[in-house]
Every structure is written in structure tokens, then in C-alpha cells.
Amino acid sequence: MGKIIIVKQPVSQNAGNCGNQNQWDGQQNFRLLLTLFDEKRPYLMETAPLLTEEGILGSIYLARVQDVVPGLKGAFLAVSKGETVYLPLAKCQKILIANRQNPDREADCAQSGGLKRERVFVSGESLKQGDEVVVQITGEALKTKQPTASEHLSLTGQYCVCGYFGHGIHYSKKLSEEKKKEIDMKLKERDMEGRKRYQFTVRTNAGELGDLTSLFEEMADFIRVFDTLTEVYRHRTCYSRLYRKEAEILSRIKNIPLDAYDEIVTDEEDVYGLLADNIREKPVRLYKDALLPLAKLYSLETHLKEALGKRVWLPCGGYLVIEPTEAMTVIDVNSGKAVSKGKKSKSDYLTVNLEAAEEVARQLRLRNYSGMIMVDFISMEKESDNRILLEKLDRFLREDKVPARLVDMTALGIVEITRKKVSRPLADFL
């Protein structure tokens, strides 16, 4: 079992430059660094804002449409007088709107607990300047681009995801059929008020629960949030925040499978208090040792430099060269010291490539690279060796909690990978 370590990490003014000593002199801004250790090696490294610096990501706002740009198939919305976000409109069919007198869709009325809840929708095609709509912030600002928003409102917990639009219960593909039947049966027995008004997806973590009470409590909490939103959104002033997402560090922990770690350790008292109040299934420990800081105990500075460096060595003596560009990430596999100076064995190349495949998958997780990834493995003559390589790489990529897919090997022997973008790369924060 692994261990989650959380420390306060200085942020360098030159993001991604780990060789800059100023990164560690304590004079910069800070973020929280979460590291999941698998035995002694980092399996995952992520950052989150300090608890006192939480942003707008994940929050739900009543925003005003400033401009609709047909050429971009999108709209720019103001969520406050100083914050603008971008809303893609290409697939928008249901946008919750507050100030239309004659909406182009009929109101949806739900009767529950003696309360009539009216939800008024418009499509993306009919959106116009001045409309007040309910959106959720789903993407962070990136360089010159504004944060992105979505009309699809959802709440993500440790055991389930609740969608505002839609109905029914869905399950993670990783849950066993036995567990699905158990949850279905318990839900029918419980007859939870309001669960049919929204769409739920039960996450893999629910499979680790012996007692399903935590799952049902989470579902009930999400129902209350969305019921309240439905009751009030047409009566709130523009720019109102209708829902504030929980602290990002808490969300990131909830996204880690329960079977991946057995303990959470932090030296930040406010983080410890938050986690101790919200994490029930795993122990949370406050580290106190003035002589040996937690970051030093786990050599986090060294691990960060390795995670952000250009060259990564393999156990066999080969190495990777990782080059992120604007368009894609390029990875070159080199034999290095893995082959003797004499006659090079073809089996040596397969050994290097297999080690490289595992390390490529790990580095994509650690660095949080997304989009197109091109990997130039060492050329091998046997087609059977290439098949073995691709099968191994595909298996390693499937272990990633972020959807990553092996596309194919090109005629030039370049392996194509795609990985879903969920947040910015690690280097952007450090």
C-alpha cells in the first residue's frame, strides 16, 4: 500500500525551472503539493491552492452573457465584475436561464416535498447578450485564455458523481456486477427522496465500502445542493455564486482510489484539520518534527526535479528524453548504457523498450501531460516484439485514472498516445 504526503511547496517565478535555487528559498508564493508514493517511488504528484487561496474552479455561478461569438461557437460570460469565462456552445442543448420571459423551451417542473421546482432552459443557439445563465467553472485559465465553463452541472464526491441533467443510476466499469446489484438493492430498500430527479454515477471507490452508508449520505448531500439551487437560482442577483466547490486538495484525494494508499500524512495544521473532518476511511496524521521537515524526509525536492527534468534514466541503463511543445509532447527512447559496446543484442532493445513503456506511462501521470504524445521507441525488426511492446504499453496506460489511450504505431515506428486534459501540467505550477 502507498502513502499520501501533503506539504506546502514554494512556487518559482520561473515555472518549470527546477534548477532555479529560488524555488526553495521560501520567498515565493506557495501551493500544496500532494504526492502519492507507491512503495518508495512517487506514483502521482499534483498541486492545489492553499486553503486560503481557493479559486473559482468547480464553483457554480449565475453569470451574464457578455458576447456571443458565432465563429468560435462560444460565448464569453462574466461571473463577476472582474472575471470572464468562456462557454463552448457547439453541444449546448440545455442551459439553465434565469431572466427569460419567453424561453424557447418549456419549463420543467418537479414536485417534491410540497415544493414546486421550476427549471427553465434555453439552447446554445438561442443564447444572446444579457442572458443570465447558470454555469459551472470546469477549466482553469491557461496563458492568455480565460477559464472555461460548462452548462453541464455536476458534483463529484468520493463515491459518486451527481449530474443536474439526466436521470438514473450508472456505474463505473470497474465495479463488479455483484457490487452493482448490492447497491441497486440497498437503494430500493432506502427509497431515497429525490434521487430520481438527477443522474448519479457510482464511482469505483464505492466498491471498497462494506457499509454503503457513506455512499448514500453523499448522494443525499448532492440532492440537497441541487434542490436548493433549483429553488433559488431565478431569484438571485447576477454574479451570485450558487455553489462553492470543496477545497481542491480534498477533491484530489477523493479522486485517488482507496486501495492505492493506507495513510495520509501532512505537516500543515489547517490541511490536517480539513482532512481529519472529511476523510473517514483512511487515517490522517499530523507530522511534527522541527529537526526533519516532512519534505526532506521523503526527498520531495529530488523527486520534483526528476519529475520536471528533461532526461529520465531507466533501471536497465537506457533513458528517456522528454520534450513538451505547444502542439504535442515528444518522448525519445535511447539505449544508453543498456547495451554492451560489442554486438548489440536485439533482445536488449526489447528489454529497454518494455522498461521505457512503463516509465512513459508513469511520467505522463507525474507530469500531467495531455493531448498528443509521440513516443519514439528503439526500432525493432520483429513484428512480434512490437506487438509485445504495444500490449504492455496499453496495459500501463489503462492504470492511469485520467483517460489515456494508445492510438497506434505509425509507419515510421512512432507510437501515438492521447491523454485527456483535466488540468494544467505539473510544470505550470512549479
C-alpha positions in Angstrom: 0.0 0.0 0.0 1.1 3.5 -0.7 1.1 6.7 1.3 -0.1 10.3 0.5 2.2 13.1 1.6 1.0 16.7 1.6 3.3 19.7 2.1 3.4 23.4 1.3 5.5 23.9 -1.8 7.2 27.1 -2.8 6.3 28.3 -6.3 9.1 29.5 -8.5 8.6 32.7 -10.6 10.1 30.7 -13.5 7.7 27.8 -13.7 9.2 24.5 -14.6 12.8 25.6 -13.9 13.8 23.2 -11.1 17.4 24.2 -11.4 16.5 27.7 -10.0 17.5 27.8 -6.4 15.0 30.4 -5.7 12.3 27.8 -5.9 13.3 26.6 -2.5 14.3 29.8 -0.7 10.8 30.4 0.7 10.3 33.8 -0.9 7.7 32.9 -3.5 4.0 32.1 -3.3 3.0 28.6 -2.2 0.8 25.8 -3.3 0.0 22.4 -1.7 2.0 19.5 -3.1 0.3 16.1 -3.0 2.5 13.1 -3.6 1.2 9.5 -3.7 4.1 7.1 -3.0 3.9 3.6 -4.3 6.5 2.0 -2.0 9.4 4.4 -2.3 8.7 6.0 -5.7 6.2 8.7 -6.5 3.2 7.3 -8.3 1.4 10.6 -8.6 2.3 14.3 -8.0 -0.3 17.1 -8.0 -0.7 20.6 -6.7 -3.6 22.5 -5.2 -4.1 26.0 -3.9 -3.6 26.8 -0.3 -6.9 26.6 1.7 -6.8 30.4 2.0 -6.4 30.8 -1.8 -9.2 28.7 -3.3 -10.2 29.9 -6.8 -13.4 29.6 -8.9 -12.7 26.1 -10.3 -15.7 23.8 -9.7 -17.9 26.6 -8.4 -21.4 27.3 -9.9 -22.4 30.8 -10.8 -25.3 32.8 -12.1 -23.3 34.5 -14.9 -24.2 37.1 -17.5 -23.6 36.7 -21.2 -21.3 39.5 -22.4 -20.8 38.4 -26.0 -21.8 35.5 -28.3 -19.2 34.7 -31.0 -20.8 32.5 -33.7 -17.4 32.0 -35.4 -16.0 30.4 -32.3 -19.2 28.6 -31.5 -18.9 30.0 -28.0 -19.8 32.8 -25.6 -18.0 35.0 -23.1 -19.6 35.2 -19.7 -19.0 37.4 -16.7 -19.1 35.5 -13.4 -18.2 38.7 -11.5 -17.4 42.2 -12.5 -13.7 41.3 -12.9 -13.8 37.7 -14.0 -14.7 36.5 -17.5 -15.1 32.8 -18.6 -15.6 31.1 -22.0 -18.6 28.8 -22.6 -18.4 26.5 -25.7 -21.8 26.4 -27.3 -21.5 23.7 -30.0 -23.2 21.0 -28.0 -25.2 23.1 -25.6 -28.8 21.8 -25.5 -29.9 22.7 -22.0 -28.7 25.9 -20.4 -30.4 26.9 -17.2 -31.5 30.5 -17.6 -32.9 33.0 -15.0 -34.1 36.1 -16.8 -36.0 35.0 -19.9 -39.7 35.7 -20.0 -40.4 33.6 -23.1 -37.8 30.8 -23.1 -37.6 28.6 -26.2 -38.0 25.5 -24.1 -40.9 24.8 -21.8 -40.3 25.0 -18.1 -39.6 21.7 -16.3 -41.5 21.4 -13.1 -40.6 18.9 -10.4 -42.9 18.3 -7.4 -41.1 17.2 -4.3 -41.7 17.6 -0.6 -44.6 20.0 -1.3 -42.3 22.3 -3.2 -42.6 23.2 -6.9 -39.2 23.5 -8.5 -39.2 25.2 -11.9 -36.2 24.8 -14.3 -36.2 27.0 -17.4 -33.8 26.0 -20.3 -32.6 27.5 -23.5 -30.4 26.0 -26.1 -26.9 27.3 -27.1 -28.2 28.5 -30.4 -30.7 30.9 -28.8 -28.3 32.4 -26.2 -27.9 36.1 -26.5 -26.1 39.0 -24.9 -27.6 39.9 -21.5 -28.9 36.4 -20.7 -28.3 35.3 -17.1 -27.4 31.6 -17.1 -26.2 29.0 -14.6 -22.7 27.6 -15.4 -20.0 25.7 -13.7 -16.3 26.5 -14.0 -14.6 23.4 -15.4 -11.2 24.7 -16.6 -8.5 26.9 -15.3 -7.1 29.9 -17.0 -4.3 28.9 -19.3 -1.8 31.6 -20.5 -3.9 34.1 -22.4 -7.1 32.1 -22.3 -9.9 32.6 -19.9 -11.2 29.9 -17.6 -13.8 27.6 -19.3 -17.3 27.0 -18.2 -19.9 24.3 -18.8 -23.7 24.2 -18.7 -23.5 20.6 -17.5 -23.6 21.0 -13.8 -22.1 18.1 -11.7 -21.0 17.4 -8.2 -18.1 15.0 -7.7 -17.6 13.1 -4.4 -15.5 10.3 -3.2 -18.1 7.6 -4.1 -20.4 9.1 -6.7 -20.9 11.9 -9.3 -24.2 13.7 -9.4 -25.3 15.3 -12.7 -28.0 18.0 -12.7 -29.4 17.0 -16.0 -30.5 13.4 -16.6 -31.9 10.6 -14.5 -31.0 7.1 -13.3 -28.1 5.3 -11.7 -24.9 4.5 -13.7 -21.8 2.6 -12.5 -18.1 2.7 -13.0 -17.0 -0.1 -15.4 -14.5 -1.2 -12.7 -17.3 -2.1 -10.3 -18.2 -5.8 -10.1 -21.6 -7.0 -11.1 -22.1 -8.3 -7.6 -21.4 -4.8 -6.1 -23.8 -3.2 -8.6 -26.6 -5.5 -7.6 -25.9 -4.9 -3.9 -26.1 -1.1 -4.4 -29.2 -1.4 -6.5 -30.9 -3.5 -3.8 -29.9 -1.2 -1.0 -31.1 1.9 -2.9 -34.5 0.3 -3.4 -34.7 -0.5 0.2 -33.7 3.0 1.2 -36.1 4.7 -1.2 -34.0 7.9 -1.1 -36.1 11.0 -1.6 -35.1 12.9 -4.8 -32.6 10.6 -6.3 -34.7 10.1 -9.4 -34.5 13.9 -10.2 -30.8 13.7 -11.0 -28.3 11.4 -12.6 -25.8 9.5 -10.4 -22.7 7.7 -11.4 -21.3 5.4 -8.7 -17.5 5.5 -8.6 -15.0 2.7 -8.2 -14.3 3.8 -4.6 -17.8 2.6 -3.6 -16.7 -0.9 -4.3 -14.3 -0.7 -1.3 -17.2 0.0 1.1 -18.6 -2.8 3.3 -21.3 -0.5 4.7 -22.9 1.7 1.9 -24.0 4.5 4.4 -21.2 6.8 3.2 -22.3 6.5 -0.4 -26.0 7.2 0.4 -25.1 10.2 2.6 -23.0 11.6 -0.2 -25.9 11.2 -2.6 -28.3 12.8 -0.2 -26.0 15.8 0.2 -25.8 16.3 -3.6 -29.6 16.1 -3.9 -29.9 18.9 -1.2 -27.4 21.1 -3.1 -29.2 20.8 -6.5 -32.7 21.1 -4.9 -31.6 24.3 -3.2 -30.0 25.6 -6.5 -33.3 24.9 -8.4 -35.3 26.8 -5.8 -33.2 29.9 -5.7 -31.4 30.5 -9.0 -34.2 32.5 -10.6 -34.4 34.8 -7.6 -30.6 35.5 -7.1 -28.8 38.5 -8.4 -26.4 38.2 -11.3 -22.8 37.1 -10.4 -24.1 35.1 -7.4 -22.1 32.0 -6.5 -24.7 29.3 -6.2 -22.3 26.6 -5.1 -18.7 26.7 -3.8 -16.8 23.6 -4.5 -15.0 21.9 -1.6 -11.3 22.6 -1.2 -9.3 21.3 -4.2 -6.9 19.3 -2.1 -9.8 17.4 -0.7 -11.2 16.8 -4.2 -7.9 15.5 -5.4 -7.7 13.0 -2.6 -11.2 11.8 -3.3 -10.2 11.1 -6.8 -7.5 8.6 -5.7 -8.7 5.0 -5.3 -8.9 3.9 -1.7 -6.8 0.8 -2.4 -3.9 3.0 -3.6 -2.9 4.2 -0.1 -3.2 3.3 3.6 -2.4 6.7 5.2 -2.4 10.5 4.7 0.4 12.5 6.3 0.8 16.3 6.3 2.7 18.9 8.3 0.1 21.6 7.6 -2.3 22.0 10.6 -5.1 23.5 8.6 -4.9 20.8 6.0 -4.8 18.2 8.7 -8.0 19.7 10.3 -9.8 19.6 7.0 -8.9 16.1 6.1 -9.5 14.7 9.6 -13.1 16.1 9.4 -13.8 14.8 5.9 -11.8 11.6 5.3 -13.2 8.7 7.3 -11.9 5.6 5.6 -8.2 6.2 6.0 -6.1 7.6 8.9 -4.8 11.1 8.7 -1.7 12.0 10.6 -0.2 15.4 11.5 3.6 15.2 11.2 5.6 17.2 13.8 9.4 17.2 13.7 11.2 20.5 13.7 14.6 18.9 13.0 13.5 16.9 9.9 10.8 18.5 7.8 8.3 16.2 6.0 9.5 17.3 2.6 13.1 16.4 3.5 12.0 13.0 5.0 10.5 12.0 1.6 13.1 13.8 -0.6 10.4 15.7 -2.3 12.8 18.3 -3.8 14.7 15.5 -5.5 11.6 13.8 -6.8 10.3 17.1 -8.1 13.5 17.8 -10.0 13.3 14.3 -11.5 9.6 14.8 -12.4 10.3 18.1 -14.2 13.7 17.2 -15.8 14.3 16.5 -19.4 16.1 13.2 -19.0 14.8 10.1 -17.1 17.0 7.1 -16.5 15.7 3.5 -16.7 16.9 0.7 -14.4 18.5 -1.1 -17.4 20.7 1.9 -18.2 18.6 3.3 -21.1 16.9 6.7 -20.7 14.0 8.9 -21.9 14.3 12.4 -23.3 11.0 14.2 -22.8 10.3 17.4 -24.7 6.9 19.2 -24.3 6.0 21.5 -27.1 2.9 23.7 -27.9 1.4 21.1 -30.2 2.4 17.8 -28.5 4.7 16.0 -26.1 7.6 14.2 -27.7 9.5 11.3 -25.9 12.6 9.7 -27.3 13.8 6.3 -26.0 17.6 5.7 -26.0 19.5 2.6 -25.2 22.2 4.5 -23.3 24.2 2.1 -21.1 21.8 -0.8 -21.6 23.8 -2.4 -24.4 27.3 -3.6 -24.5 30.0 -1.9 -26.6 30.2 -5.1 -28.6 27.5 -6.6 -30.7 24.1 -5.3 -29.6 21.5 -8.0 -29.0 18.0 -7.5 -30.4 16.6 -8.8 -27.1 18.3 -5.9 -25.4 16.3 -3.4 -27.4 13.0 -5.1 -26.4 14.1 -5.0 -22.7 14.8 -1.3 -22.9 11.5 -0.6 -24.7 9.5 -2.5 -22.2 11.1 -0.6 -19.3 10.6 2.6 -21.2 6.9 1.8 -21.8 6.2 1.5 -18.1 8.2 4.7 -17.4 6.4 6.6 -20.1 3.0 5.8 -18.6 4.4 6.9 -15.1 5.9 10.1 -16.4 2.6 11.1 -18.1 0.9 10.7 -14.7 3.6 12.5 -12.8 3.9 15.5 -15.2 0.2 15.5 -16.1 0.9 15.8 -19.8 -2.2 15.7 -22.0 -3.2 15.9 -25.6 -1.0 14.2 -28.3 2.1 12.3 -27.1 4.5 10.9 -29.6 7.0 8.2 -28.4 10.0 7.1 -30.5 10.9 3.7 -29.1 14.1 1.9 -30.3 13.4 0.3 -33.6 12.9 -3.5 -33.5 12.8 -5.8 -36.6 10.4 -8.4 -35.3 6.7 -7.6 -35.6 6.1 -9.9 -32.6 8.3 -7.7 -30.5 6.4 -4.6 -31.5 3.1 -6.4 -30.6 4.5 -7.3 -27.1 5.6 -3.6 -26.6 2.2 -2.2 -27.6 0.3 -4.7 -25.4 2.5 -3.8 -22.4 2.2 0.0 -23.0 -1.6 -0.3 -23.4 -1.8 -2.1 -20.0 0.3 0.5 -18.3 -1.8 3.4 -19.8 -5.0 1.8 -18.5 -3.8 2.1 -14.9 -4.0 5.9 -15.3 -7.0 7.5 -13.5 -7.0 10.1 -16.3 -8.3 8.5 -19.6 -5.2 7.7 -21.7 -5.4 5.8 -25.0 -2.8 4.1 -27.2 -3.7 5.0 -30.7 -1.3 3.1 -33.0 2.3 2.8 -34.2 2.9 4.8 -37.4 4.8 3.5 -40.5 7.9 5.3 -39.1 7.7 3.4 -35.8 6.3 6.3 -33.8 3.8 5.4 -31.1 0.8 7.7 -30.8 -0.9 8.3 -27.4 -3.7 10.6 -26.4 -4.4 11.6 -22.8 -7.4 13.7 -21.7 -6.7 17.2 -20.4 -8.2 17.7 -16.9 -5.8 20.3 -15.6 -2.5 22.0 -16.4 0.8 20.2 -16.4 2.8 20.0 -13.1 5.5 22.3 -14.5 3.0 25.1 -15.0 2.6 25.4 -11.2 6.2 25.0 -10.1 
